[in-house]
Amino acid sequence: MQQYQNMITRQRKWMFFLLALLVLGAGFTPYPRIFLGLILGAVISFFNLWLLQSKVNKLGHAVAKQKSAHSIGTFTRLAAAVLAVLIALRFEDYFHLVSVIIGLMTAYLVIMIDFIYFRFRD
Amino acid sequence: MAAIAAAIAVGLGALGAGIGNGLIVGRTVEGIARQPELRGTLQTTMFIGVALVEALPIIAVVVAFIVM
């Protein structure tokens, strides 16, 4: 159980670190539109990551206690991604669409790099 | 035409994700039910598997909305 909690903490730390970098980029570089898009995508991606972590934990808890679990929230995550794209399409002057999509994939990058790094280190 | 393209993209993406998620969650539930002490390890594997499986349908949904 400790392994899972450690992984969640590491991933959350990396996501906050990346978000802080993106905020700095939006504030201090001449490309605020691109960085605002990346921030929007990364925030929604962070929500997706948190939702997946909590749903997987709830499912594991329910199975270990021999109870029933409802879902793992796939539809919510898809709807959150659609919401990000709709916001980017509606406010096109503020958010760059391609960077929103790249931002949506931030959590997957974090998960993959974290997994590869810690698998080879252990 | 755009609506059909969007529907095909979302539909096929969701089909693949459904099959993949079903396999992953099914095996994990089996494993945890047999050995509850391995819950942490199995949950970690399931988390990474579900996350990687779901990356593609999310891209599919996004592409479908842009096409529409």
N, CA and C atoms of all chains as a GROMACS GRO file, in nm:
protein
  570
    1MET      N    1   0.083  -0.121   0.000
    1MET     CA    2   0.000   0.000   0.000
    1MET      C    3   0.086   0.126   0.000
    2GLN      N    4   0.200   0.114   0.073
    2GLN     CA    5   0.291   0.229   0.084
    2GLN      C    6   0.343   0.269  -0.054
    3GLN      N    7   0.367   0.168  -0.141
    3GLN     CA    8   0.421   0.194  -0.275
    3GLN      C    9   0.326   0.284  -0.354
    4TYR      N   10   0.196   0.253  -0.344
    4TYR     CA   11   0.096   0.332  -0.418
    4TYR      C   12   0.090   0.475  -0.366
    5GLN      N   13   0.089   0.489  -0.232
    5GLN     CA   14   0.084   0.624  -0.174
    5GLN      C   15   0.207   0.705  -0.212
    6ASN      N   16   0.325   0.639  -0.212
    6ASN     CA   17   0.447   0.710  -0.251
    6ASN      C   18   0.438   0.757  -0.396
    7MET      N   19   0.386   0.670  -0.483
    7MET     CA   20   0.375   0.707  -0.625
    7MET      C   21   0.282   0.827  -0.642
    8ILE      N   22   0.168   0.826  -0.570
    8ILE     CA   23   0.073   0.938  -0.579
    8ILE      C   24   0.141   1.068  -0.536
    9THR      N   25   0.214   1.061  -0.424
    9THR     CA   26   0.281   1.182  -0.374
    9THR      C   27   0.383   1.234  -0.474
   10ARG      N   28   0.462   1.143  -0.533
   10ARG     CA   29   0.563   1.186  -0.631
   10ARG      C   30   0.498   1.252  -0.751
   11GLN      N   31   0.392   1.189  -0.802
   11GLN     CA   32   0.327   1.243  -0.921
   11GLN      C   33   0.265   1.379  -0.893
   12ARG      N   34   0.203   1.394  -0.774
   12ARG     CA   35   0.143   1.523  -0.739
   12ARG      C   36   0.251   1.630  -0.732
   13LYS      N   37   0.366   1.594  -0.673
   13LYS     CA   38   0.477   1.689  -0.661
   13LYS      C   39   0.524   1.734  -0.800
   14TRP      N   40   0.538   1.638  -0.891
   14TRP     CA   41   0.586   1.673  -1.026
   14TRP      C   42   0.486   1.758  -1.102
   15MET      N   43   0.356   1.728  -1.081
   15MET     CA   44   0.255   1.810  -1.150
   15MET      C   45   0.257   1.953  -1.099
   16PHE      N   46   0.269   1.972  -0.966
   16PHE     CA   47   0.276   2.107  -0.911
   16PHE      C   48   0.400   2.180  -0.962
   17PHE      N   49   0.510   2.105  -0.973
   17PHE     CA   50   0.634   2.163  -1.022
   17PHE      C   51   0.618   2.212  -1.166
   18LEU      N   52   0.557   2.127  -1.249
   18LEU     CA   53   0.536   2.166  -1.390
   18LEU      C   54   0.440   2.284  -1.401
   19LEU      N   55   0.333   2.284  -1.319
   19LEU     CA   56   0.238   2.396  -1.322
   19LEU      C   57   0.306   2.526  -1.282
   20ALA      N   58   0.395   2.519  -1.183
   20ALA     CA   59   0.467   2.640  -1.141
   20ALA      C   60   0.555   2.691  -1.255
   21LEU      N   61   0.621   2.598  -1.325
   21LEU     CA   62   0.705   2.639  -1.439
   21LEU      C   63   0.619   2.706  -1.546
   22LEU      N   64   0.501   2.648  -1.573
   22LEU     CA   65   0.414   2.704  -1.677
   22LEU      C   66   0.364   2.843  -1.638
   23VAL      N   67   0.332   2.862  -1.509
   23VAL     CA   68   0.287   2.994  -1.464
   23VAL      C   69   0.399   3.096  -1.483
   24LEU      N   70   0.522   3.055  -1.451
   24LEU     CA   71   0.636   3.144  -1.474
   24LEU      C   72   0.648   3.178  -1.622
   25GLY      N   73   0.629   3.077  -1.708
   25GLY     CA   74   0.637   3.099  -1.852
   25GLY      C   75   0.530   3.196  -1.899
   26ALA      N   76   0.406   3.182  -1.844
   26ALA     CA   77   0.298   3.272  -1.886
   26ALA      C   78   0.324   3.415  -1.841
   27GLY      N   79   0.391   3.428  -1.725
   27GLY     CA   80   0.412   3.562  -1.672
   27GLY      C   81   0.531   3.634  -1.731
   28PHE      N   82   0.636   3.559  -1.765
   28PHE     CA   83   0.762   3.627  -1.798
   28PHE      C   84   0.811   3.605  -1.940
   29THR      N   85   0.738   3.533  -2.023
   29THR     CA   86   0.784   3.515  -2.162
   29THR      C   87   0.690   3.590  -2.256
   30PRO      N   88   0.734   3.616  -2.377
   30PRO     CA   89   0.646   3.688  -2.473
   30PRO      C   90   0.542   3.597  -2.539
   31TYR      N   91   0.519   3.475  -2.488
   31TYR     CA   92   0.420   3.384  -2.548
   31TYR      C   93   0.312   3.347  -2.445
   32PRO      N   94   0.238   3.444  -2.391
   32PRO     CA   95   0.141   3.410  -2.286
   32PRO      C   96   0.028   3.320  -2.336
   33ARG      N   97  -0.008   3.333  -2.465
   33ARG     CA   98  -0.121   3.254  -2.517
   33ARG      C   99  -0.086   3.105  -2.514
   34ILE      N  100   0.035   3.072  -2.556
   34ILE     CA  101   0.077   2.932  -2.557
   34ILE      C  102   0.085   2.878  -2.416
   35PHE      N  103   0.143   2.957  -2.324
   35PHE     CA  104   0.159   2.907  -2.187
   35PHE      C  105   0.024   2.900  -2.116
   36LEU      N  106  -0.069   2.994  -2.146
   36LEU     CA  107  -0.203   2.984  -2.084
   36LEU      C  108  -0.273   2.857  -2.132
   37GLY      N  109  -0.256   2.825  -2.261
   37GLY     CA  110  -0.312   2.699  -2.311
   37GLY      C  111  -0.252   2.579  -2.241
   38LEU      N  112  -0.121   2.581  -2.224
   38LEU     CA  113  -0.055   2.470  -2.154
   38LEU      C  114  -0.105   2.461  -2.009
   39ILE      N  115  -0.125   2.577  -1.944
   39ILE     CA  116  -0.174   2.575  -1.805
   39ILE      C  117  -0.314   2.516  -1.799
   40LEU      N  118  -0.402   2.559  -1.892
   40LEU     CA  119  -0.539   2.505  -1.893
   40LEU      C  120  -0.537   2.353  -1.910
   41GLY      N  121  -0.458   2.307  -2.009
   41GLY     CA  122  -0.450   2.162  -2.032
   41GLY      C  123  -0.392   2.090  -1.914
   42ALA      N  124  -0.288   2.148  -1.851
   42ALA     CA  125  -0.222   2.080  -1.740
   42ALA      C  126  -0.314   2.074  -1.617
   43VAL      N  127  -0.395   2.179  -1.597
   43VAL     CA  128  -0.486   2.178  -1.481
   43VAL      C  129  -0.592   2.068  -1.499
   44ILE      N  130  -0.648   2.060  -1.620
   44ILE     CA  131  -0.748   1.955  -1.645
   44ILE      C  132  -0.682   1.818  -1.635
   45SER      N  133  -0.557   1.809  -1.683
   45SER     CA  134  -0.485   1.683  -1.676
   45SER      C  135  -0.458   1.644  -1.531
   46PHE      N  136  -0.428   1.742  -1.447
   46PHE     CA  137  -0.406   1.718  -1.305
   46PHE      C  138  -0.535   1.667  -1.241
   47PHE      N  139  -0.648   1.728  -1.279
   47PHE     CA  140  -0.777   1.679  -1.228
   47PHE      C  141  -0.800   1.533  -1.268
   48ASN      N  142  -0.768   1.502  -1.395
   48ASN     CA  143  -0.783   1.364  -1.443
   48ASN      C  144  -0.695   1.270  -1.364
   49LEU      N  145  -0.571   1.312  -1.338
   49LEU     CA  146  -0.477   1.229  -1.263
   49LEU      C  147  -0.529   1.203  -1.122
   50TRP      N  148  -0.576   1.311  -1.055
   50TRP     CA  149  -0.629   1.296  -0.919
   50TRP      C  150  -0.750   1.202  -0.918
   51LEU      N  151  -0.838   1.220  -1.017
   51LEU     CA  152  -0.958   1.136  -1.024
   51LEU      C  153  -0.920   0.989  -1.042
   52LEU      N  154  -0.824   0.964  -1.132
   52LEU     CA  155  -0.783   0.826  -1.157
   52LEU      C  156  -0.720   0.765  -1.033
   53GLN      N  157  -0.634   0.842  -0.964
   53GLN     CA  158  -0.570   0.791  -0.843
   53GLN      C  159  -0.675   0.756  -0.737
   54SER      N  160  -0.770   0.847  -0.715
   54SER     CA  161  -0.867   0.821  -0.608
   54SER      C  162  -0.962   0.708  -0.646
   55LYS      N  163  -0.998   0.700  -0.776
   55LYS     CA  164  -1.091   0.593  -0.816
   55LYS      C  165  -1.024   0.456  -0.805
   56VAL      N  166  -0.896   0.448  -0.848
   56VAL     CA  167  -0.825   0.320  -0.838
   56VAL      C  168  -0.811   0.280  -0.693
   57ASN      N  169  -0.782   0.378  -0.606
   57ASN     CA  170  -0.769   0.348  -0.463
   57ASN      C  171  -0.902   0.299  -0.406
   58LYS      N  172  -1.012   0.365  -0.445
   58LYS     CA  173  -1.144   0.324  -0.396
   58LYS      C  174  -1.177   0.183  -0.443
   59LEU      N  175  -1.143   0.154  -0.571
   59LEU     CA  176  -1.171   0.020  -0.624
   59LEU      C  177  -1.093  -0.086  -0.547
   60GLY      N  178  -0.963  -0.059  -0.524
   60GLY     CA  179  -0.881  -0.155  -0.450
   60GLY      C  180  -0.934  -0.176  -0.310
   61HIS      N  181  -0.976  -0.066  -0.243
   61HIS     CA  182  -1.031  -0.076  -0.109
   61HIS      C  183  -1.158  -0.161  -0.109
   62ALA      N  184  -1.245  -0.133  -0.208
   62ALA     CA  185  -1.372  -0.206  -0.214
   62ALA      C  186  -1.348  -0.355  -0.238
   63VAL      N  187  -1.253  -0.388  -0.328
   63VAL     CA  188  -1.228  -0.531  -0.357
   63VAL      C  189  -1.168  -0.600  -0.236
   64ALA      N  190  -1.074  -0.530  -0.166
   64ALA     CA  191  -1.011  -0.591  -0.050
   64ALA      C  192  -1.112  -0.616   0.062
   65LYS      N  193  -1.215  -0.528   0.073
   65LYS     CA  194  -1.317  -0.542   0.178
   65LYS      C  195  -1.436  -0.624   0.128
   66GLN      N  196  -1.427  -0.679   0.008
   66GLN     CA  197  -1.534  -0.761  -0.051
   66GLN      C  198  -1.664  -0.682  -0.067
   67LYS      N  199  -1.650  -0.553  -0.105
   67LYS     CA  200  -1.769  -0.472  -0.133
   67LYS      C  201  -1.775  -0.448  -0.283
   68SER      N  202  -1.880  -0.377  -0.328
   68SER     CA  203  -1.890  -0.350  -0.471
   68SER      C  204  -1.843  -0.208  -0.501
   69ALA      N  205  -1.778  -0.192  -0.617
   69ALA     CA  206  -1.734  -0.059  -0.660
   69ALA      C  207  -1.814  -0.019  -0.783
   70HIS      N  208  -1.832   0.112  -0.801
   70HIS     CA  209  -1.921   0.154  -0.910
   70HIS      C  210  -1.849   0.169  -1.043
   71SER      N  211  -1.750   0.259  -1.048
   71SER     CA  212  -1.686   0.282  -1.177
   71SER      C  213  -1.544   0.331  -1.153
   72ILE      N  214  -1.467   0.346  -1.262
   72ILE     CA  215  -1.336   0.405  -1.246
   72ILE      C  216  -1.329   0.542  -1.314
   73GLY      N  217  -1.446   0.597  -1.351
   73GLY     CA  218  -1.452   0.738  -1.391
   73GLY      C  219  -1.399   0.770  -1.530
   74THR      N  220  -1.408   0.674  -1.621
   74THR     CA  221  -1.357   0.700  -1.757
   74THR      C  222  -1.433   0.814  -1.824
   75PHE      N  223  -1.565   0.811  -1.808
   75PHE     CA  224  -1.647   0.910  -1.878
   75PHE      C  225  -1.620   1.051  -1.825
   76THR      N  226  -1.600   1.062  -1.693
   76THR     CA  227  -1.569   1.193  -1.635
   76THR      C  228  -1.441   1.249  -1.693
   77ARG      N  229  -1.341   1.161  -1.711
   77ARG     CA  230  -1.213   1.209  -1.764
   77ARG      C  231  -1.226   1.254  -1.909
   78LEU      N  232  -1.303   1.177  -1.988
   78LEU     CA  233  -1.325   1.218  -2.127
   78LEU      C  234  -1.399   1.352  -2.131
   79ALA      N  235  -1.500   1.368  -2.043
   79ALA     CA  236  -1.577   1.493  -2.041
   79ALA      C  237  -1.490   1.610  -1.998
   80ALA      N  238  -1.396   1.586  -1.906
   80ALA     CA  239  -1.306   1.695  -1.864
   80ALA      C  240  -1.217   1.739  -1.979
   81ALA      N  241  -1.169   1.642  -2.058
   81ALA     CA  242  -1.086   1.678  -2.174
   81ALA      C  243  -1.168   1.758  -2.275
   82VAL      N  244  -1.294   1.718  -2.296
   82VAL     CA  245  -1.381   1.792  -2.388
   82VAL      C  246  -1.404   1.935  -2.336
   83LEU      N  247  -1.421   1.947  -2.204
   83LEU     CA  248  -1.441   2.080  -2.144
   83LEU      C  249  -1.320   2.170  -2.173
   84ALA      N  250  -1.201   2.114  -2.159
   84ALA     CA  251  -1.080   2.195  -2.187
   84ALA      C  252  -1.079   2.242  -2.332
   85VAL      N  253  -1.114   2.150  -2.424
   85VAL     CA  254  -1.112   2.188  -2.566
   85VAL      C  255  -1.220   2.291  -2.594
   86LEU      N  256  -1.338   2.275  -2.532
   86LEU     CA  257  -1.446   2.372  -2.554
   86LEU      C  258  -1.406   2.510  -2.504
   87ILE      N  259  -1.342   2.515  -2.385
   87ILE     CA  260  -1.296   2.645  -2.333
   87ILE      C  261  -1.195   2.707  -2.430
   88ALA      N  262  -1.103   2.622  -2.482
   88ALA     CA  263  -1.001   2.673  -2.574
   88ALA      C  264  -1.064   2.722  -2.704
   89LEU      N  265  -1.168   2.654  -2.751
   89LEU     CA  266  -1.233   2.697  -2.875
   89LEU      C  267  -1.315   2.824  -2.853
   90ARG      N  268  -1.376   2.835  -2.735
   90ARG     CA  269  -1.461   2.952  -2.705
   90ARG      C  270  -1.377   3.077  -2.685
   91PHE      N  271  -1.267   3.064  -2.611
   91PHE     CA  272  -1.180   3.179  -2.583
   91PHE      C  273  -1.049   3.163  -2.660
   92GLU      N  274  -1.061   3.170  -2.790
   92GLU     CA  275  -0.945   3.141  -2.874
   92GLU      C  276  -0.837   3.250  -2.864
   93ASP      N  277  -0.878   3.372  -2.823
   93ASP     CA  278  -0.779   3.480  -2.811
   93ASP      C  279  -0.683   3.458  -2.695
   94TYR      N  280  -0.728   3.380  -2.596
   94TYR     CA  281  -0.646   3.363  -2.475
   94TYR      C  282  -0.571   3.231  -2.474
   95PHE      N  283  -0.630   3.126  -2.535
   95PHE     CA  284  -0.570   2.992  -2.526
   95PHE      C  285  -0.534   2.940  -2.665
   96HIS      N  286  -0.415   2.889  -2.678
   96HIS     CA  287  -0.371   2.827  -2.803
   96HIS      C  288  -0.418   2.681  -2.802
   97LEU      N  289  -0.493   2.640  -2.905
   97LEU     CA  290  -0.560   2.510  -2.901
   97LEU      C  291  -0.461   2.394  -2.894
   98VAL      N  292  -0.356   2.399  -2.979
   98VAL     CA  293  -0.261   2.287  -2.982
   98VAL      C  294  -0.188   2.274  -2.848
   99SER      N  295  -0.160   2.388  -2.785
   99SER     CA  296  -0.091   2.378  -2.656
   99SER      C  297  -0.185   2.325  -2.547
  100VAL      N  298  -0.316   2.350  -2.560
  100VAL     CA  299  -0.410   2.290  -2.465
  100VAL      C  300  -0.404   2.138  -2.477
  101ILE      N  301  -0.399   2.087  -2.601
  101ILE     CA  302  -0.396   1.942  -2.621
  101ILE      C  303  -0.264   1.884  -2.568
  102ILE      N  304  -0.154   1.956  -2.593
  102ILE     CA  305  -0.026   1.909  -2.538
  102ILE      C  306  -0.032   1.910  -2.384
  103GLY      N  307  -0.095   2.015  -2.328
  103GLY     CA  308  -0.108   2.023  -2.183
  103GLY      C  309  -0.190   1.909  -2.126
  104LEU      N  310  -0.292   1.866  -2.202
  104LEU     CA  311  -0.376   1.754  -2.154
  104LEU      C  312  -0.296   1.625  -2.137
  105MET      N  313  -0.185   1.614  -2.208
  105MET     CA  314  -0.104   1.492  -2.202
  105MET      C  315   0.006   1.499  -2.095
  106THR      N  316   0.009   1.610  -2.017
  106THR     CA  317   0.115   1.626  -1.918
  106THR      C  318   0.116   1.512  -1.816
  107ALA      N  319  -0.004   1.477  -1.767
  107ALA     CA  320  -0.011   1.375  -1.662
  107ALA      C  321   0.044   1.241  -1.713
  108TYR      N  322   0.019   1.211  -1.840
  108TYR     CA  323   0.066   1.082  -1.894
  108TYR      C  324   0.217   1.082  -1.903
  109LEU      N  325   0.274   1.197  -1.941
  109LEU     CA  326   0.421   1.208  -1.943
  109LEU      C  327   0.477   1.186  -1.803
  110VAL      N  328   0.413   1.251  -1.704
  110VAL     CA  329   0.459   1.237  -1.566
  110VAL      C  330   0.451   1.091  -1.521
  111ILE      N  331   0.338   1.026  -1.552
  111ILE     CA  332   0.321   0.886  -1.512
  111ILE      C  333   0.428   0.798  -1.576
  112MET      N  334   0.451   0.816  -1.707
  112MET     CA  335   0.546   0.729  -1.778
  112MET      C  336   0.688   0.750  -1.728
  113ILE      N  337   0.728   0.879  -1.714
  113ILE     CA  338   0.866   0.906  -1.671
  113ILE      C  339   0.886   0.856  -1.528
  114ASP      N  340   0.787   0.879  -1.443
  114ASP     CA  341   0.795   0.831  -1.304
  114ASP      C  342   0.809   0.679  -1.299
  115PHE      N  343   0.726   0.611  -1.379
  115PHE     CA  344   0.728   0.464  -1.382
  115PHE      C  345   0.863   0.412  -1.430
  116ILE      N  346   0.911   0.467  -1.544
  116ILE     CA  347   1.038   0.418  -1.601
  116ILE      C  348   1.154   0.447  -1.505
  117TYR      N  349   1.156   0.568  -1.450
  117TYR     CA  350   1.266   0.607  -1.362
  117TYR      C  351   1.272   0.517  -1.239
  118PHE      N  352   1.157   0.496  -1.174
  118PHE     CA  353   1.160   0.420  -1.051
  118PHE      C  354   1.170   0.270  -1.074
  119ARG      N  355   1.126   0.221  -1.193
  119ARG     CA  356   1.143   0.079  -1.223
  119ARG      C  357   1.290   0.047  -1.242
  120PHE      N  358   1.362   0.136  -1.315
  120PHE     CA  359   1.503   0.108  -1.339
  120PHE      C  360   1.587   0.134  -1.214
  121ARG      N  361   1.543   0.229  -1.130
  121ARG     CA  362   1.620   0.257  -1.009
  121ARG      C  363   1.608   0.141  -0.910
  122ASP      N  364   1.487   0.082  -0.901
  122ASP     CA  365   1.468  -0.030  -0.809
  122ASP      C  366   1.526  -0.156  -0.872
  123MET      N  367  -2.059   1.489  -4.291
  123MET     CA  368  -1.935   1.409  -4.296
  123MET      C  369  -1.852   1.427  -4.170
  124ALA      N  370  -1.849   1.554  -4.121
  124ALA     CA  371  -1.768   1.581  -4.001
  124ALA      C  372  -1.825   1.506  -3.881
  125ALA      N  373  -1.959   1.502  -3.874
  125ALA     CA  374  -2.021   1.432  -3.760
  125ALA      C  375  -1.990   1.283  -3.765
  126ILE      N  376  -1.991   1.225  -3.887
  126ILE     CA  377  -1.960   1.082  -3.899
  126ILE      C  378  -1.815   1.055  -3.859
  127ALA      N  379  -1.726   1.144  -3.906
  127ALA     CA  380  -1.584   1.127  -3.870
  127ALA      C  381  -1.566   1.133  -3.720
  128ALA      N  382  -1.634   1.232  -3.655
  128ALA     CA  383  -1.622   1.244  -3.510
  128ALA      C  384  -1.677   1.121  -3.440
  129ALA      N  385  -1.791   1.073  -3.489
  129ALA     CA  386  -1.853   0.956  -3.426
  129ALA      C  387  -1.764   0.833  -3.438
  130ILE      N  388  -1.704   0.814  -3.557
  130ILE     CA  389  -1.616   0.698  -3.575
  130ILE      C  390  -1.494   0.708  -3.483
  131ALA      N  391  -1.436   0.829  -3.476
  131ALA     CA  392  -1.317   0.847  -3.392
  131ALA      C  393  -1.348   0.816  -3.246
  132VAL      N  394  -1.456   0.876  -3.193
  132VAL     CA  395  -1.490   0.853  -3.053
  132VAL      C  396  -1.531   0.708  -3.029
  133GLY      N  397  -1.612   0.656  -3.121
  133GLY     CA  398  -1.661   0.519  -3.103
  133GLY      C  399  -1.550   0.417  -3.099
  134LEU      N  400  -1.459   0.423  -3.196
  134LEU     CA  401  -1.351   0.323  -3.199
  134LEU      C  402  -1.256   0.343  -3.081
  135GLY      N  403  -1.230   0.469  -3.048
  135GLY     CA  404  -1.143   0.495  -2.931
  135GLY      C  405  -1.204   0.438  -2.804
  136ALA      N  406  -1.334   0.463  -2.786
  136ALA     CA  407  -1.401   0.415  -2.664
  136ALA      C  408  -1.411   0.263  -2.663
  137LEU      N  409  -1.426   0.203  -2.781
  137LEU     CA  410  -1.432   0.056  -2.788
  137LEU      C  411  -1.301  -0.005  -2.740
  138GLY      N  412  -1.191   0.048  -2.793
  138GLY     CA  413  -1.060  -0.004  -2.752
  138GLY      C  414  -1.035   0.018  -2.605
  139ALA      N  415  -1.071   0.139  -2.557
  139ALA     CA  416  -1.048   0.168  -2.415
  139ALA      C  417  -1.134   0.078  -2.326
  140GLY      N  418  -1.257   0.052  -2.371
  140GLY     CA  419  -1.344  -0.034  -2.292
  140GLY      C  420  -1.289  -0.174  -2.278
  141ILE      N  421  -1.243  -0.231  -2.391
  141ILE     CA  422  -1.186  -0.366  -2.385
  141ILE      C  423  -1.060  -0.368  -2.298
  142GLY      N  424  -0.973  -0.269  -2.321
  142GLY     CA  425  -0.847  -0.265  -2.245
  142GLY      C  426  -0.871  -0.247  -2.096
  143ASN      N  427  -0.960  -0.151  -2.061
  143ASN     CA  428  -0.989  -0.128  -1.920
  143ASN      C  429  -1.053  -0.250  -1.856
  144GLY      N  430  -1.142  -0.314  -1.931
  144GLY     CA  431  -1.207  -0.433  -1.877
  144GLY      C  432  -1.106  -0.541  -1.843
  145LEU      N  433  -1.011  -0.565  -1.935
  145LEU     CA  434  -0.909  -0.667  -1.909
  145LEU      C  435  -0.825  -0.631  -1.786
  146ILE      N  436  -0.780  -0.505  -1.781
  146ILE     CA  437  -0.692  -0.463  -1.671
  146ILE      C  438  -0.764  -0.472  -1.537
  147VAL      N  439  -0.885  -0.412  -1.531
  147VAL     CA  440  -0.956  -0.409  -1.403
  147VAL      C  441  -0.996  -0.550  -1.360
  148GLY      N  442  -1.038  -0.631  -1.457
  148GLY     CA  443  -1.077  -0.769  -1.425
  148GLY      C  444  -0.964  -0.847  -1.360
  149ARG      N  445  -0.844  -0.841  -1.424
  149ARG     CA  446  -0.730  -0.915  -1.369
  149ARG      C  447  -0.688  -0.860  -1.233
  150THR      N  448  -0.695  -0.727  -1.219
  150THR     CA  449  -0.654  -0.668  -1.089
  150THR      C  450  -0.749  -0.711  -0.978
  151VAL      N  451  -0.880  -0.707  -1.008
  151VAL     CA  452  -0.978  -0.748  -0.906
  151VAL      C  453  -0.954  -0.894  -0.866
  152GLU      N  454  -0.927  -0.979  -0.967
  152GLU     CA  455  -0.897  -1.120  -0.939
  152GLU      C  456  -0.776  -1.132  -0.845
  153GLY      N  457  -0.671  -1.057  -0.880
  153GLY     CA  458  -0.548  -1.064  -0.801
  153GLY      C  459  -0.567  -1.015  -0.659
  154ILE      N  460  -0.637  -0.901  -0.642
  154ILE     CA  461  -0.656  -0.846  -0.507
  154ILE      C  462  -0.746  -0.937  -0.425
  155ALA      N  463  -0.848  -0.997  -0.490
  155ALA     CA  464  -0.937  -1.086  -0.417
  155ALA      C  465  -0.862  -1.211  -0.369
  156ARG      N  466  -0.763  -1.257  -0.448
  156ARG     CA  467  -0.686  -1.374  -0.405
  156ARG      C  468  -0.585  -1.340  -0.298
  157GLN      N  469  -0.512  -1.229  -0.319
  157GLN     CA  470  -0.407  -1.192  -0.223
  157GLN      C  471  -0.423  -1.045  -0.185
  158PRO      N  472  -0.505  -1.016  -0.084
  158PRO     CA  473  -0.529  -0.876  -0.048
  158PRO      C  474  -0.402  -0.805   0.000
  159GLU      N  475  -0.300  -0.880   0.044
  159GLU     CA  476  -0.177  -0.814   0.093
  159GLU      C  477  -0.096  -0.754  -0.021
  160LEU      N  478  -0.124  -0.797  -0.145
  160LEU     CA  479  -0.052  -0.741  -0.261
  160LEU      C  480  -0.126  -0.622  -0.323
  161ARG      N  481  -0.220  -0.565  -0.246
  161ARG     CA  482  -0.306  -0.460  -0.303
  161ARG      C  483  -0.226  -0.342  -0.358
  162GLY      N  484  -0.124  -0.298  -0.285
  162GLY     CA  485  -0.047  -0.180  -0.328
  162GLY      C  486   0.018  -0.202  -0.462
  163THR      N  487   0.087  -0.314  -0.478
  163THR     CA  488   0.156  -0.344  -0.605
  163THR      C  489   0.057  -0.355  -0.719
  164LEU      N  490  -0.051  -0.431  -0.695
  164LEU     CA  491  -0.149  -0.451  -0.803
  164LEU      C  492  -0.218  -0.320  -0.840
  165GLN      N  493  -0.246  -0.238  -0.738
  165GLN     CA  494  -0.310  -0.109  -0.766
  165GLN      C  495  -0.218  -0.020  -0.849
  166THR      N  496  -0.088  -0.022  -0.817
  166THR     CA  497   0.006   0.059  -0.894
  166THR      C  498   0.009   0.015  -1.040
  167THR      N  499   0.016  -0.116  -1.062
  167THR     CA  500   0.017  -0.167  -1.199
  167THR      C  501  -0.111  -0.130  -1.271
  168MET      N  502  -0.225  -0.144  -1.201
  168MET     CA  503  -0.353  -0.112  -1.263
  168MET      C  504  -0.362   0.036  -1.297
  169PHE      N  505  -0.312   0.120  -1.207
  169PHE     CA  506  -0.316   0.265  -1.229
  169PHE      C  507  -0.240   0.302  -1.356
  170ILE      N  508  -0.118   0.247  -1.369
  170ILE     CA  509  -0.037   0.280  -1.487
  170ILE      C  510  -0.103   0.226  -1.614
  171GLY      N  511  -0.156   0.104  -1.605
  171GLY     CA  512  -0.223   0.044  -1.721
  171GLY      C  513  -0.343   0.124  -1.766
  172VAL      N  514  -0.430   0.159  -1.670
  172VAL     CA  515  -0.551   0.235  -1.705
  172VAL      C  516  -0.514   0.371  -1.762
  173ALA      N  517  -0.413   0.435  -1.702
  173ALA     CA  518  -0.372   0.568  -1.751
  173ALA      C  519  -0.324   0.558  -1.895
  174LEU      N  520  -0.242   0.459  -1.926
  174LEU     CA  521  -0.189   0.448  -2.062
  174LEU      C  522  -0.299   0.410  -2.161
  175VAL      N  523  -0.392   0.325  -2.117
  175VAL     CA  524  -0.501   0.286  -2.207
  175VAL      C  525  -0.589   0.406  -2.239
  176GLU      N  526  -0.609   0.493  -2.138
  176GLU     CA  527  -0.704   0.604  -2.157
  176GLU      C  528  -0.645   0.724  -2.229
  177ALA      N  529  -0.516   0.724  -2.254
  177ALA     CA  530  -0.458   0.838  -2.325
  177ALA      C  531  -0.516   0.848  -2.466
  178LEU      N  532  -0.531   0.734  -2.531
  178LEU     CA  533  -0.576   0.735  -2.671
  178LEU      C  534  -0.720   0.782  -2.687
  179PRO      N  535  -0.819   0.727  -2.611
  179PRO     CA  536  -0.956   0.779  -2.626
  179PRO      C  537  -0.969   0.927  -2.593
  180ILE      N  538  -0.886   0.977  -2.500
  180ILE     CA  539  -0.894   1.120  -2.470
  180ILE      C  540  -0.850   1.200  -2.593
  181ILE      N  541  -0.742   1.154  -2.657
  181ILE     CA  542  -0.700   1.222  -2.780
  181ILE      C  543  -0.809   1.210  -2.886
  182ALA      N  544  -0.872   1.092  -2.894
  182ALA     CA  545  -0.978   1.072  -2.994
  182ALA      C  546  -1.094   1.168  -2.972
  183VAL      N  547  -1.135   1.184  -2.845
  183VAL     CA  548  -1.246   1.275  -2.815
  183VAL      C  549  -1.209   1.418  -2.851
  184VAL      N  550  -1.086   1.456  -2.818
  184VAL     CA  551  -1.041   1.592  -2.849
  184VAL      C  552  -1.040   1.616  -3.000
  185VAL      N  553  -0.985   1.520  -3.074
  185VAL     CA  554  -0.981   1.533  -3.220
  185VAL      C  555  -1.123   1.540  -3.277
  186ALA      N  556  -1.214   1.457  -3.221
  186ALA     CA  557  -1.352   1.458  -3.270
  186ALA      C  558  -1.416   1.595  -3.249
  187PHE      N  559  -1.392   1.656  -3.132
  187PHE     CA  560  -1.452   1.787  -3.107
  187PHE      C  561  -1.392   1.894  -3.196
  188ILE      N  562  -1.263   1.882  -3.225
  188ILE     CA  563  -1.204   1.981  -3.316
  188ILE      C  564  -1.260   1.964  -3.456
  189VAL      N  565  -1.279   1.838  -3.500
  189VAL     CA  566  -1.334   1.812  -3.633
  189VAL      C  567  -1.475   1.867  -3.644
  190MET      N  568  -1.554   1.850  -3.536
  190MET     CA  569  -1.692   1.901  -3.540
  190MET      C  570  -1.693   2.054  -3.541
   0.00000   0.00000   0.00000
